[in-house]
Amino acid sequence: MRKIISIVFAMVIALGNIGLMNVQPVLGVEIETEATSAILMDAASGRILYEKESHKELPPASVTKIMTLLVAADAVAQEKVKLTDTVTASENACKLGGSQIYLEPGETFSLEQMLIAIAVGSANDGCVAVAEHVSGTHEAFVEEMNRKAKELGLKNTHFANAYGLPAEGHYTSAYDLATISREALKYPLIRKLTSIKEYDLREGKFKLWNTNKLLWWYPGADGLKTGWTNEAKYCLASTVERNGLRLICVVMGVPQVRGHFAESMKIYNYGFAKYEFKQFAPAEEKQGVVKVSKGVEDEAVAITEKALGATVEKGKDKNFWVETKLNPEISAPIEKGQKLGEVLLYQNEQLQASVNLIADRSVAKAGLVNQLTRTMKGVFGF
């Protein structure tokens, strides 16, 4: 009997071991959030630091307006429109409900003021006015929004309007919103607009207060956009920068009033406690020289275009190394800011970041006499 029991016990242990070999360890959840969907992204690299159902398609409400601002800012950058342009409100723009600045048909503002009304006051009517000014019609502008989404490789996004009110076929995801936000941060105009806390419109007769309370409540916050509808609940795409580390957080479908702020701060606290930005070269630091042929100067100094660094988990910042690649020689003329090479940052063998090396000043092309004189010096030594 004892022998049978021993055999059975041995079989149980063996089966248990087989089961353990086939079961992958479950990673501990470090953050619990009331958001239906959430993500924390490193703005520099796009690396995901935390996510929950981040690809789930959900209504974004007014967070939609980040894409509206992005398309408008891109039009400004391409000089299709100017911030000083006069934007005239149409009947179509004035009939919208929801958050608005109560535009009257024929009322005019500068494009910059309209964009402030969108970024700060979440003006639905302003979105349509801007859309019509940039693309001719609201529908054409929405096509531009969807084209931009496709360019960014977004898989779970489609826009039906520029303002975010509920509509069939209007959805996105936390991951896609973080990607849109990361692209938007490349435009200084958008960061400037979304960081404005308050603004006086109509000569002070209409006060705008930014709906993003993180600007007041969370140090380092300087964007981006809130959203709320009954369908979408409370949503927020935001960004915070501290000590060189810029993070993007998106929360969607938060049920509680102001819960989108609380949940975002909770996720940011996790991010800044666990990660840091490790800098290896500051912006505009000399990294070498490039030989210049046919120029009034023989060399061009190569400097970093921006700071070189990487977001790393605290305590795991070892085995980094830098590789510098410079053109051995370049012909004049050279423009200030022209790319001369790049510097690559690795951890072990994995590329973490790269920064362009650019000319610190212009180098003009030498005249024929100057070139001949240099050639004679090189050949005869005088």
VOBA-1610 file (N, C-alpha, C; in pm, whole numbers, padded with zeros to 5 digits, always signed):
BEGIN
Met+00084-00120+00000Met+00000+00000+00000Met+00087+00126+00000Arg+00190+00122+00084Arg+00281+00237+00094Arg+00349+00261-00040Lys+00383+00151-00111Lys+00450+00161-00239Lys+00359+00227-00343Ile+00229+00188-00341Ile+00131+00246-00435Ile+00116+00396-00411Ile+00110+00432-00281Ile+00097+00574-00246Ile+00217+00654-00296Ser+00336+00595-00280Ser+00459+00661-00324Ser+00458+00682-00476Ile+00410+00580-00550Ile+00406+00590-00696Ile+00309+00700-00738Val+00189+00701-00674Val+00089+00804-00706Val+00144+00943-00675Phe+00209+00958-00561Phe+00268+01088-00521Phe+00371+01135-00623Ala+00454+01040-00667Ala+00557+01071-00766Ala+00495+01117-00897Met+00383+01052-00936Met+00315+01089-01059Met+00256+01230-01049Val+00199+01260-00933Val+00142+01394-00910Val+00249+01501-00923Ile+00367+01474-00860Ile+00479+01570-00867Ile+00523+01589-01011Ala+00534+01475-01085Ala+00579+01480-01223Ala+00482+01561-01309Leu+00351+01533-01294Leu+00251+01606-01370Leu+00252+01755-01336Gly+00273+01781-01207Gly+00281+01922-01165Gly+00397+01993-01230Asn+00513+01924-01236Asn+00631+01984-01299Asn+00608+02009-01448Ile+00541+01913-01516Ile+00509+01932-01657Ile+00422+02056-01675Gly+00322+02068-01587Gly+00234+02183-01593Gly+00309+02313-01573Leu+00403+02314-01478Leu+00480+02434-01451Leu+00568+02471-01568Met+00621+02369-01638Met+00707+02396-01752Met+00629+02462-01865Asn+00498+02434-01876Asn+00417+02487-01984Asn+00348+02618-01950Val+00355+02660-01827Val+00288+02783-01784Val+00389+02895-01777Gln+00363+03006-01849Gln+00451+03123-01844Gln+00420+03205-01720Pro+00522+03261-01656Pro+00496+03342-01537Pro+00414+03465-01572Val+00321+03501-01487Val+00237+03618-01508Val+00307+03740-01451Leu+00325+03841-01535Leu+00391+03963-01489Leu+00297+04041-01398Gly+00349+04090-01289Gly+00266+04165-01194Gly+00219+04297-01254Val+00095+04331-01234Val+00041+04457-01280Val+00084+04565-01182Glu+00158+04665-01232Glu+00215+04766-01143Glu+00123+04885-01123Ile+00023+04901-01213Ile-00071+05012-01202Ile-00212+04957-01221Glu-00301+05000-01135Glu-00443+04972-01156Glu-00510+05104-01190Thr-00587+05105-01300Thr-00651+05229-01343Thr-00798+05205-01373Glu-00878+05307-01346Glu-01020+05301-01374Glu-01050+05327-01522Ala-00948+05367-01597Ala-00967+05393-01739Ala-00997+05263-01814Thr-01085+05272-01913Thr-01111+05157-01999Thr-00987+05122-02078Ser-00915+05225-02120Ser-00795+05209-02202Ser-00694+05314-02160Ala-00567+05277-02158Ala-00464+05373-02115Ala-00329+05336-02173Ile-00241+05436-02182Ile-00105+05411-02228Ile-00013+05519-02173Leu+00111+05481-02148Leu+00219+05575-02112Leu+00330+05553-02212Met+00368+05659-02283Met+00467+05648-02390Met+00582+05745-02369Asp+00703+05701-02400Asp+00819+05788-02403Asp+00812+05871-02530Ala+00806+06003-02515Ala+00787+06090-02631Ala+00905+06084-02727Ala+01026+06067-02676Ala+01144+06069-02761Ala+01150+05949-02854Ser+01124+05831-02803Ser+01142+05709-02880Ser+01013+05643-02924Gly+00902+05676-02860Gly+00776+05608-02887Gly+00762+05477-02812Arg+00858+05449-02724Arg+00855+05325-02646Arg+00737+05325-02548Ile+00666+05214-02540Ile+00553+05201-02448Ile+00604+05159-02311Leu+00574+05239-02210Leu+00618+05212-02074Leu+00509+05147-01989Tyr+00385+05165-02031Tyr+00270+05102-01965Tyr+00153+05107-02061Glu+00070+05004-02058Glu-00050+05006-02140Glu-00158+04916-02082Lys-00281+04953-02111Lys-00398+04873-02076Lys-00497+04885-02191Glu-00522+04777-02259Glu-00618+04776-02372Glu-00590+04894-02466Ser-00462+04916-02498Ser-00425+05040-02567Ser-00468+05045-02713His-00505+04931-02771His-00548+04931-02912His-00700+04918-02926Lys-00771+04928-02816Lys-00916+04916-02817Lys-00978+05040-02884Glu-01067+05018-02981Glu-01131+05129-03051Glu-01241+05190-02964Leu-01227+05321-02938Leu-01319+05390-02849Leu-01349+05530-02903Pro-01462+05589-02865Pro-01488+05729-02903Pro-01395+05822-02825Pro-01331+05918-02891Pro-01233+06004-02823Pro-01288+06137-02773Ala-01413+06170-02806Ala-01469+06301-02771Ala-01374+06412-02821Ser-01353+06516-02743Ser-01278+06632-02791Ser-01127+06611-02799Val-01078+06497-02753Val-00936+06468-02774Val-00908+06458-02925Thr-01014+06437-03002Thr-01008+06446-03148Thr-00933+06571-03193Lys-00948+06679-03118Lys-00898+06810-03161Lys-00746+06816-03166Ile-00676+06718-03109Ile-00530+06715-03126Ile-00497+06693-03273Met-00572+06604-03340Met-00551+06583-03483Met-00594+06706-03562Thr-00699+06773-03519Thr-00742+06897-03584Thr-00631+07001-03577Leu-00573+07017-03459Leu-00461+07111-03442Leu-00340+07068-03523Leu-00315+06939-03531Leu-00200+06888-03606Leu-00214+06920-03755Val-00330+06893-03812Val-00351+06922-03954Val-00339+07073-03980Ala-00395+07154-03890Ala-00387+07299-03906Ala-00243+07349-03892Ala-00171+07297-03793Ala-00031+07338-03772Ala+00056+07297-03890Asp+00026+07183-03949Asp+00100+07138-04066Asp+00074+07232-04184Ala-00049+07279-04198Ala-00082+07374-04304Ala-00009+07507-04283Val+00005+07549-04157Val+00081+07670-04126Val+00229+07650-04160Ala+00283+07535-04121Ala+00425+07506-04147Ala+00455+07503-04296Gln+00360+07456-04376Gln+00378+07450-04521Gln+00339+07580-04591Glu+00302+07681-04510Glu+00266+07815-04558Glu+00144+07813-04650Lys+00057+07714-04630Lys-00072+07714-04700Lys-00164+07819-04639Val-00147+07842-04510Val-00222+07945-04438Val-00126+08014-04342Lys-00168+08130-04291Lys-00089+08205-04194Lys-00169+08227-04067Leu-00100+08237-03955Leu-00167+08260-03828Leu-00239+08394-03826Thr-00195+08487-03911Thr-00257+08619-03917Thr-00378+08622-04011Asp-00407+08513-04079Asp-00523+08507-04168Asp-00652+08542-04094Thr-00743+08604-04161Thr-00876+08629-04106Thr-00967+08510-04137Val-01025+08452-04033Val-01116+08338-04048Val-01257+08388-04021Thr-01345+08365-04117Thr-01484+08410-04106Thr-01575+08292-04073Ala-01655+08307-03971Ala-01746+08200-03929Ala-01861+08186-04028Ser-01887+08062-04069Ser-01997+08034-04161Ser-02122+07992-04082Glu-02235+07983-04152Glu-02358+07931-04092Glu-02335+07790-04041Asn-02259+07713-04118Asn-02231+07573-04083Asn-02156+07564-03951Ala-02059+07654-03932Ala-01981+07652-03808Ala-02064+07696-03688Cys-02154+07790-03710Cys-02226+07849-03598Cys-02339+07763-03543Lys-02381+07661-03617Lys-02496+07582-03573Lys-02459+07465-03483Leu-02329+07448-03454Leu-02286+07335-03371Leu-02318+07358-03224Gly-02346+07248-03155Gly-02367+07253-03011Gly-02243+07209-02937Gly-02260+07172-02810Gly-02147+07129-02729Gly-02061+07248-02688Ser-01936+07222-02653Ser-01845+07330-02613Ser-01819+07420-02733Gln-01829+07551-02712Gln-01819+07645-02824Gln-01786+07784-02772Ile-01755+07872-02868Ile-01733+08013-02833Ile-01848+08098-02888Tyr-01956+08032-02929Tyr-02079+08098-02972Tyr-02054+08196-03088Leu-01990+08143-03191Leu-01966+08222-03311Leu-02097+08265-03375Glu-02097+08387-03428Glu-02209+08438-03506Glu-02170+08433-03654Pro-02265+08405-03743Pro-02233+08404-03887Pro-02170+08536-03931Gly-02056+08524-03997Gly-01985+08643-04043Gly-01885+08698-03944Glu-01885+08649-03820Glu-01788+08695-03719Glu-01648+08651-03759Thr-01552+08736-03732Thr-01415+08706-03775Thr-01318+08706-03657Phe-01221+08617-03668Phe-01107+08613-03577Phe-00985+08577-03662Ser-00865+08602-03607Ser-00745+08554-03675Ser-00738+08402-03661Leu-00665+08338-03750Leu-00649+08193-03742Leu-00587+08155-03607Glu-00492+08234-03559Glu-00429+08204-03430Glu-00532+08207-03318Gln-00621+08306-03317Gln-00724+08313-03214Gln-00820+08194-03221Met-00853+08153-03342Met-00941+08038-03359Met-00874+07911-03305Leu-00745+07896-03332Leu-00672+07779-03282Leu-00662+07781-03130Ile-00646+07900-03071Ile-00646+07912-02925Ile-00783+07872-02869Ala-00890+07914-02936Ala-01025+07878-02893Ala-01044+07726-02894Ile-00982+07658-02991Ile-00990+07512-02999Ile-00907+07448-02889Ala-00782+07494-02876Ala-00688+07431-02782Ala-00724+07457-02637Val-00769+07577-02608Val-00798+07618-02470Val-00944+07595-02434Gly-01034+07644-02520Gly-01177+07639-02490Gly-01251+07523-02552Ser-01179+07439-02630Ser-01239+07321-02692Ser-01359+07357-02780Ala-01343+07464-02858Ala-01454+07520-02936Ala-01488+07434-03057Asn-01604+07371-03054Asn-01650+07292-03169Asn-01674+07380-03291Asp-01737+07497-03268Asp-01762+07587-03380Asp-01631+07638-03440Gly-01531+07659-03355Gly-01399+07700-03404Gly-01334+07595-03492Cys-01358+07469-03459Cys-01302+07359-03541Cys-01354+07364-03683Val-01484+07385-03698Val-01543+07390-03831Val-01495+07514-03907Ala-01486+07628-03837Ala-01438+07751-03901Ala-01294+07733-03951Val-01210+07673-03870Val-01070+07649-03910Val-01065+07548-04024Ala-01145+07441-04013Ala-01147+07338-04118Ala-01183+07398-04252Glu-01285+07484-04253Glu-01329+07545-04377Glu-01224+07642-04432His-01152+07710-04342His-01048+07803-04386His-00928+07729-04445Val-00890+07618-04383Val-00771+07544-04427Val-00799+07462-04553Ser-00914+07393-04556Ser-00940+07296-04664Ser-01058+07330-04754Gly-01125+07439-04726Gly-01239+07476-04809Gly-01372+07430-04753Thr-01376+07304-04710Thr-01497+07249-04647Thr-01456+07166-04527His-01551+07150-04435His-01527+07064-04319His-01500+06921-04363Glu-01572+06873-04463Glu-01556+06736-04511Glu-01416+06713-04568Ala-01365+06810-04644Ala-01231+06796-04701Ala-01124+06795-04592Phe-01147+06874-04488Phe-01052+06877-04376Phe-01050+06743-04304Val-01167+06682-04285Val-01174+06551-04219Val-01100+06446-04303Glu-01108+06459-04435Glu-01030+06370-04522Glu-00881+06386-04495Glu-00838+06511-04473Glu-00697+06536-04439Glu-00661+06472-04306Met-00750+06477-04211Met-00726+06413-04081Met-00707+06262-04098Asn-00791+06200-04178Asn-00779+06056-04201Asn-00656+06022-04283Arg-00618+06111-04374Arg-00496+06090-04451Arg-00374+06097-04359Lys-00375+06192-04268Lys-00265+06203-04171Lys-00259+06080-04082Ala-00375+06029-04040Ala-00379+05907-03959Ala-00316+05790-04034Lys-00342+05782-04162Lys-00285+05675-04243Lys-00134+05692-04256Glu-00088+05816-04275Glu+00056+05844-04283Glu+00128+05801-04156Leu+00062+05818-04042Leu+00121+05782-03914Leu+00111+05633-03885Gly+00047+05558-03974Gly+00036+05414-03958Gly-00065+05370-03853Leu-00165+05454-03827Leu-00263+05422-03723Leu-00360+05315-03774Lys-00380+05213-03694Lys-00460+05098-03735Lys-00603+05101-03680Asn-00625+05179-03576Asn-00754+05176-03507Asn-00817+05315-03496Thr-00803+05393-03603Thr-00851+05531-03602Thr-00927+05565-03729His-01040+05631-03713His-01111+05691-03825His-01192+05808-03773Phe-01182+05921-03842Phe-01251+06042-03799Phe-01372+06069-03889Ala-01481+06112-03828Ala-01601+06152-03903Ala-01624+06303-03894Asn-01555+06370-03800Asn-01565+06515-03788Asn-01438+06568-03722Ala-01427+06701-03717Ala-01305+06764-03665Ala-01316+06804-03519Tyr-01432+06779-03456Tyr-01454+06829-03320Tyr-01479+06720-03216Gly-01522+06602-03255Gly-01530+06491-03160Gly-01666+06456-03106Leu-01772+06525-03149Leu-01905+06484-03106Leu-01936+06345-03162Pro-02018+06267-03090Pro-02043+06128-03131Pro-02094+06119-03275Ala-02038+06027-03351Ala-02079+06005-03490Ala-02039+05864-03529Glu-02113+05806-03620Glu-02082+05673-03669Glu-01947+05677-03742Gly-01863+05581-03713Gly-01732+05575-03777Gly-01631+05673-03722His-01655+05723-03600His-01561+05816-03536His-01500+05748-03414Tyr-01377+05703-03426Tyr-01315+05627-03318Tyr-01163+05634-03330Thr-01097+05603-03220Thr-00952+05590-03218Thr-00916+05503-03098Ser-00787+05496-03065Ser-00741+05416-02951Ser-00640+05495-02871Ala-00612+05449-02751Ala-00513+05517-02667Ala-00376+05519-02733Tyr-00338+05406-02793Tyr-00208+05401-02862Tyr-00205+05499-02978Asp-00311+05502-03058Asp-00313+05592-03172Asp-00313+05738-03128Leu-00385+05769-03021Leu-00384+05907-02970Leu-00246+05946-02918Ala-00177+05853-02855Ala-00041+05882-02808Ala+00051+05907-02928Thr+00032+05833-03036Thr+00112+05852-03157Thr+00081+05986-03220Ile-00046+06023-03225Ile-00085+06155-03277Ile-00024+06265-03190Ser-00030+06248-03059Ser+00026+06347-02966Ser+00177+06360-02985Arg+00243+06247-03003Arg+00389+06250-03024Arg+00423+06327-03150Glu+00346+06308-03256Glu+00366+06384-03380Glu+00335+06532-03358Ala+00229+06560-03283Ala+00189+06699-03258Ala+00297+06775-03182Leu+00369+06707-03093Leu+00473+06772-03013Leu+00592+06817-03097Lys+00600+06770-03221Lys+00706+06816-03310Lys+00680+06959-03358Tyr+00559+07007-03336Tyr+00522+07142-03378Tyr+00518+07233-03255Pro+00615+07325-03242Pro+00615+07417-03127Pro+00484+07493-03112Leu+00417+07520-03223Leu+00289+07592-03218Leu+00187+07517-03135Ile+00179+07385-03149Ile+00078+07308-03077Ile+00109+07305-02927Arg+00235+07292-02893Arg+00271+07294-02751Arg+00240+07431-02691Lys+00266+07536-02769Lys+00236+07671-02722Lys+00085+07688-02700Leu+00005+07644-02796Leu-00140+07661-02787Leu-00200+07582-02671Thr-00160+07456-02658Thr-00222+07369-02557Thr-00170+07393-02416Ser-00067+07476-02402Ser-00016+07507-02268Ser-00073+07637-02213Ile-00152+07708-02294Ile-00214+07834-02249Ile-00321+07801-02144Lys-00308+07861-02027Lys-00404+07832-01919Lys-00533+07912-01933Glu-00522+08038-01974Glu-00641+08122-01988Glu-00619+08222-02100Tyr-00729+08266-02158Tyr-00717+08357-02272Tyr-00842+08444-02280Asp-00822+08574-02307Asp-00933+08668-02321Asp-00970+08683-02468Leu-01092+08644-02501Leu-01142+08654-02637Leu-01242+08770-02644Arg-01260+08824-02763Arg-01353+08937-02783Arg-01320+09052-02688Glu-01191+09088-02687Glu-01142+09202-02607Glu-01177+09185-02459Gly-01168+09064-02410Gly-01189+09038-02269Gly-01333+09010-02229Lys-01422+09015-02325Lys-01564+08991-02295Lys-01598+08842-02284Phe-01507+08757-02335Phe-01532+08612-02331Phe-01404+08543-02283Lys-01410+08488-02163Lys-01291+08430-02101Lys-01283+08280-02130Leu-01166+08237-02173Leu-01141+08094-02196Leu-01050+08041-02085Trp-01090+07929-02028Trp-01006+07859-01930Trp-00972+07722-01987Asn-00846+07685-01982Asn-00806+07556-02037Asn-00874+07442-01959Thr-00930+07349-02033Thr-01001+07237-01970Thr-00906+07134-01911Asn-00775+07144-01944Asn-00676+07048-01893Asn-00621+07097-01760Lys-00675+07046-01651Lys-00636+07093-01518Lys-00497+07045-01475Leu-00438+06953-01549Leu-00301+06913-01516Leu-00205+07031-01529Leu-00240+07128-01612Leu-00155+07247-01627Leu-00137+07319-01494Trp-00235+07309-01405Trp-00228+07370-01272Trp-00182+07268-01168Trp-00223+07145-01184Trp-00210+07048-01076Trp-00085+06961-01081Tyr-00021+06951-01198Tyr+00089+06853-01209Tyr+00212+06920-01269Pro+00320+06936-01190Pro+00440+07005-01237Pro+00497+06942-01364Gly+00526+07028-01461Gly+00585+06982-01587Gly+00484+06960-01697Ala+00353+06964-01665Ala+00250+06943-01766Ala+00241+07066-01857Asp+00238+07043-01989Asp+00227+07156-02082Asp+00144+07121-02207Gly+00050+07032-02195Gly-00041+06996-02303Gly-00112+06866-02264Leu-00209+06819-02334Leu-00253+06855-02466Leu-00405+06881-02467Lys-00492+06776-02453Lys-00636+06799-02472Lys-00722+06701-02394Thr-00832+06756-02340Thr-00932+06676-02270Thr-01046+06640-02364Gly-01136+06552-02315Gly-01256+06521-02390Gly-01361+06458-02300Trp-01487+06486-02330Trp-01596+06420-02257Trp-01723+06422-02340Thr-01788+06307-02348Thr-01927+06294-02392Thr-01985+06179-02309Asn-02117+06166-02311Asn-02179+06052-02242Asn-02127+05919-02296Glu-02104+05916-02425Glu-02058+05794-02491Glu-01912+05764-02457Ala-01827+05866-02466Ala-01683+05847-02447Ala-01640+05848-02302Lys-01722+05906-02214Lys-01685+05932-02075Lys-01569+06031-02073Tyr-01485+06027-01969Tyr-01379+06126-01956Tyr-01249+06075-02018Cys-01192+06157-02106Cys-01070+06120-02179Cys-00966+06232-02166Leu-00841+06196-02174Leu-00734+06295-02168Leu-00608+06241-02236Ala-00555+06320-02327Ala-00421+06295-02382Ala-00335+06411-02333Ser-00229+06380-02260Ser-00148+06485-02198Ser+00000+06455-02214Thr+00081+06555-02180Thr+00227+06537-02184Thr+00290+06613-02069Val+00396+06556-02014Val+00469+06615-01901Val+00618+06598-01927Glu+00696+06703-01897Glu+00841+06694-01911Glu+00907+06729-01778Arg+00998+06641-01733Arg+01076+06665-01612Arg+01218+06614-01633Asn+01315+06703-01607Asn+01457+06666-01613Asn+01494+06596-01743Gly+01442+06649-01853Gly+01476+06594-01984Gly+01391+06476-02027Leu+01311+06421-01938Leu+01225+06307-01970Leu+01084+06359-02002Arg+01042+06342-02127Arg+00906+06381-02167Arg+00823+06256-02189Leu+00711+06249-02120Leu+00619+06137-02131Leu+00486+06183-02188Ile+00417+06091-02253Ile+00282+06113-02305Ile+00191+06010-02239Cys+00079+06056-02186Cys-00017+05965-02124Cys-00154+05987-02188Val-00222+05878-02219Val-00358+05884-02269Val-00446+05793-02184Val-00557+05847-02135Val-00658+05765-02067Val-00791+05788-02137Met-00867+05682-02156Met-00997+05689-02224Met-01101+05613-02144Gly-01223+05663-02150Gly-01334+05592-02087Gly-01329+05589-01936Val-01282+05698-01874Val-01281+05707-01727Val-01419+05750-01680Pro-01483+05676-01590Pro-01623+05707-01554Pro-01640+05826-01460Gln-01542+05854-01374Gln-01562+05954-01270Gln-01533+06096-01321Val-01607+06193-01269Val-01577+06334-01295Val-01436+06364-01246Arg-01357+06428-01331Arg-01216+06459-01304Arg-01129+06335-01286Gly-01187+06218-01310Gly-01109+06094-01297Gly-00999+06084-01399His-01018+06148-01516His-00913+06141-01618His-00786+06213-01572Phe-00801+06313-01485Phe-00683+06379-01429Phe-00616+06291-01323Ala-00697+06236-01234Ala-00643+06151-01127Ala-00572+06029-01184Glu-00634+05964-01282Glu-00575+05844-01341Glu-00446+05878-01416Ser-00444+05990-01484Ser-00324+06031-01556Ser-00209+06060-01460Met-00239+06130-01351Met-00134+06161-01253Met-00079+06034-01189Lys-00166+05937-01165Lys-00123+05809-01109Lys-00024+05740-01205Ile-00057+05743-01332Ile+00029+05677-01432Ile+00160+05755-01448Tyr+00153+05889-01447Tyr+00276+05968-01455Tyr+00365+05944-01333Asn+00307+05935-01215Asn+00386+05908-01094Asn+00467+05780-01110Tyr+00402+05678-01166Tyr+00470+05551-01194Tyr+00584+05573-01292Gly+00557+05646-01401Gly+00658+05667-01504Gly+00780+05741-01455Phe+00759+05850-01383Phe+00873+05929-01336Phe+00946+05863-01220Ala+00879+05775-01146Ala+00946+05701-01039Ala+01036+05591-01096Lys+00995+05534-01210Lys+01065+05417-01263Lys+01168+05450-01371Tyr+01147+05560-01444Tyr+01232+05590-01559Tyr+01297+05728-01546Glu+01406+05745-01620Glu+01475+05872-01625Glu+01537+05888-01763Phe+01571+06014-01797Phe+01638+06042-01924Phe+01787+06055-01895Lys+01866+05971-01958Lys+02011+05974-01940Lys+02072+06042-02061Gln+02136+06156-02039Gln+02194+06234-02149Gln+02340+06199-02169Phe+02379+06185-02296Phe+02518+06152-02329Phe+02588+06266-02402Ala+02512+06358-02460Ala+02570+06477-02523Ala+02462+06584-02529Pro+02493+06705-02484Pro+02394+06813-02491Pro+02377+06862-02634Ala+02275+06939-02655Ala+02253+07000-02787Ala+02367+07096-02818Glu+02405+07103-02945Glu+02505+07196-02997Glu+02644+07170-02940Glu+02674+07046-02904Glu+02809+07012-02858Glu+02894+06966-02977Lys+03020+07012-02980Lys+03111+06974-03088Lys+03143+06824-03081Gln+03129+06757-03197Gln+03154+06613-03203Gln+03262+06577-03303Gly+03319+06679-03371Gly+03424+06652-03468Gly+03427+06759-03575Val+03516+06741-03673Val+03527+06833-03785Val+03525+06754-03915Val+03479+06819-04019Val+03474+06760-04152Val+03559+06846-04245Lys+03640+06780-04328Lys+03723+06852-04424Lys+03634+06912-04533Val+03661+07038-04568Val+03582+07109-04669Val+03669+07135-04791Ser+03619+07092-04905Ser+03690+07120-05031Ser+03623+07236-05102Lys+03704+07318-05167Lys+03657+07432-05248Lys+03583+07535-05163Gly+03621+07546-05037Gly+03556+07642-04949Gly+03650+07751-04903Val+03595+07860-04850Val+03679+07968-04796Val+03743+07924-04665Glu+03693+07816-04605Glu+03754+07754-04488Glu+03780+07607-04518Asp+03880+07551-04450Asp+03920+07412-04476Asp+03837+07310-04400Glu+03771+07354-04292Glu+03699+07260-04207Glu+03563+07317-04167Ala+03473+07224-04135Ala+03342+07261-04079Ala+03325+07184-03949Val+03284+07255-03846Val+03264+07192-03714Val+03126+07127-03710Ala+03123+07001-03667Ala+02998+06926-03657Ala+02951+06926-03512Ile+02826+06971-03491Ile+02769+06975-03357Ile+02638+06894-03353Thr+02600+06854-03235Thr+02474+06779-03220Thr+02355+06872-03247Glu+02259+06824-03325Glu+02140+06903-03357Glu+02051+06919-03235Lys+02046+06816-03152Lys+01971+06820-03027Lys+02041+06729-02927Ala+01994+06727-02805Ala+02058+06645-02702Ala+02048+06497-02739Leu+02156+06425-02715Leu+02158+06281-02737Leu+02140+06211-02603Gly+02039+06126-02596Gly+02014+06053-02473Gly+01907+05949-02494Ala+01874+05878-02387Ala+01773+05773-02395Ala+01699+05762-02263Thr+01575+05719-02272Thr+01496+05692-02153Thr+01531+05552-02104Val+01573+05544-01978Val+01617+05415-01923Val+01547+05390-01790Glu+01533+05265-01760Glu+01480+05228-01629Glu+01587+05257-01525Lys+01549+05320-01416Lys+01645+05358-01314Lys+01717+05235-01261Gly+01851+05247-01253Gly+01933+05136-01207Gly+01976+05041-01319Lys+01927+05066-01440Lys+01962+04980-01554Lys+02020+05064-01667Asp+02116+05150-01630Asp+02173+05244-01726Asp+02317+05210-01762Lys+02350+05080-01764Lys+02487+05037-01793Lys+02500+04995-01940Asn+02627+04979-01981Asn+02663+04924-02112Asn+02614+05009-02229Phe+02614+05141-02210Phe+02585+05231-02321Phe+02715+05268-02392Trp+02710+05285-02522Trp+02826+05332-02597Trp+02780+05411-02719Val+02868+05499-02767Val+02833+05595-02872Val+02920+05572-02995Glu+02859+05576-03111Glu+02930+05566-03238Glu+02906+05694-03317Thr+03014+05756-03365Thr+03004+05878-03443Thr+03035+05850-03589Lys+02946+05895-03676Lys+02965+05879-03820Lys+02966+06017-03885Leu+03081+06053-03946Leu+03096+06183-04010Leu+03141+06165-04155Asn+03090+06249-04243Asn+03141+06251-04379Asn+03288+06292-04376Pro+03379+06217-04441Pro+03521+06252-04435Pro+03551+06385-04503Glu+03474+06418-04606Glu+03497+06543-04679Glu+03368+06586-04746Ile+03348+06716-04755Ile+03227+06770-04819Ile+03266+06895-04895Ser+03199+06918-05007Ser+03230+07033-05091Ser+03147+07155-05050Ala+03210+07270-05055Ala+03140+07396-05030Ala+03051+07428-05152Pro+02946+07506-05132Pro+02909+07576-05009Pro+02836+07486-04910Ile+02849+07521-04781Ile+02781+07447-04674Ile+02693+07546-04598Glu+02568+07508-04578Glu+02476+07593-04503Glu+02482+07560-04354Lys+02465+07662-04271Lys+02455+07639-04127Lys+02337+07545-04100Gly+02361+07441-04022Gly+02255+07345-03993Gly+02250+07228-04090Gln+02336+07229-04191Gln+02339+07119-04289Gln+02392+06992-04223Lys+02332+06879-04256Lys+02373+06752-04197Lys+02511+06710-04246Leu+02598+06678-04149Leu+02734+06633-04180Leu+02757+06488-04137Gly+02665+06434-04063Gly+02680+06297-04014Gly+02576+06270-03907Glu+02603+06173-03823Glu+02513+06141-03713Glu+02589+06072-03601Val+02533+06076-03484Val+02590+06005-03369Val+02484+05909-03319Leu+02525+05784-03297Leu+02433+05675-03262Leu+02460+05630-03119Leu+02353+05607-03045Leu+02364+05563-02906Leu+02313+05420-02894Tyr+02398+05331-02841Tyr+02363+05190-02826Tyr+02366+05152-02678Gln+02282+05055-02643Gln+02297+04984-02517Gln+02321+04839-02553Asn+02437+04789-02513Asn+02486+04662-02564Asn+02492+04672-02716Glu+02418+04592-02791Glu+02419+04602-02936Glu+02291+04661-02993Gln+02201+04710-02907Gln+02072+04760-02952Gln+02073+04912-02962Leu+02035+04962-03080Leu+02030+05107-03102Leu+01919+05168-03018Gln+01955+05270-02941Gln+01858+05336-02853Gln+01812+05472-02906Ala+01904+05545-02971Ala+01872+05680-03019Ala+01978+05724-03119Ser+01945+05822-03199Ser+02041+05881-03292Ser+02010+06029-03306Val+02114+06107-03332Val+02100+06252-03347Val+02186+06295-03465Asn+02132+06386-03546Asn+02209+06438-03658Asn+02323+06527-03609Leu+02434+06522-03680Leu+02544+06615-03659Leu+02537+06718-03772Ile+02535+06845-03735Ile+02512+06951-03833Ile+02623+07055-03827Ala+02637+07131-03934Ala+02738+07236-03940Ala+02701+07350-03846Asp+02800+07396-03770Asp+02773+07503-03673Asp+02767+07640-03738Arg+02814+07650-03864Arg+02807+07777-03937Arg+02817+07749-04086Ser+02788+07850-04165Ser+02797+07836-04311Ser+02941+07850-04357Val+02974+07780-04465Val+03105+07792-04529Val+03081+07819-04676Ala+03120+07938-04722Ala+03098+07977-04860Ala+03198+07908-04953Lys+03160+07901-05078Lys+03251+07844-05178Lys+03358+07946-05212Ala+03483+07900-05221Ala+03594+07990-05251Ala+03594+08027-05399Gly+03645+08147-05430Gly+03658+08188-05569Gly+03769+08111-05638Leu+03777+08124-05770Leu+03874+08048-05850Leu+04017+08081-05809Val+04046+08211-05789Val+04182+08250-05751Val+04219+08189-05616Asn+04126+08195-05523Asn+04148+08138-05389Asn+04175+07989-05399Gln+04099+07917-05482Gln+04118+07773-05497Gln+04253+07742-05559Leu+04294+07821-05660Leu+04424+07799-05725Leu+04538+07824-05626Thr+04525+07930-05546Thr+04627+07961-05445Thr+04643+07846-05347Arg+04530+07790-05301Arg+04535+07677-05208Arg+04601+07556-05271Thr+04569+07532-05399Thr+04627+07418-05469Thr+04778+07433-05477Met+04826+07554-05512Met+04970+07581-05520Met+05038+07559-05384Lys+04972+07605-05277Lys+05027+07584-05144Lys+05040+07438-05112Gly+04935+07361-05152Gly+04936+07220-05122Gly+05042+07145-05198Val+05068+07188-05321Val+05165+07118-05406Val+05309+07162-05377Phe+05329+07295-05367Phe+05466+07347-05355Phe+05502+07392-05214Gly+05398+07397-05126Gly+05427+07430-04987Gly+05454+07577-04963Phe+05400+07664-05047Phe+05413+07809-05021Phe+05284+07881-05049
//
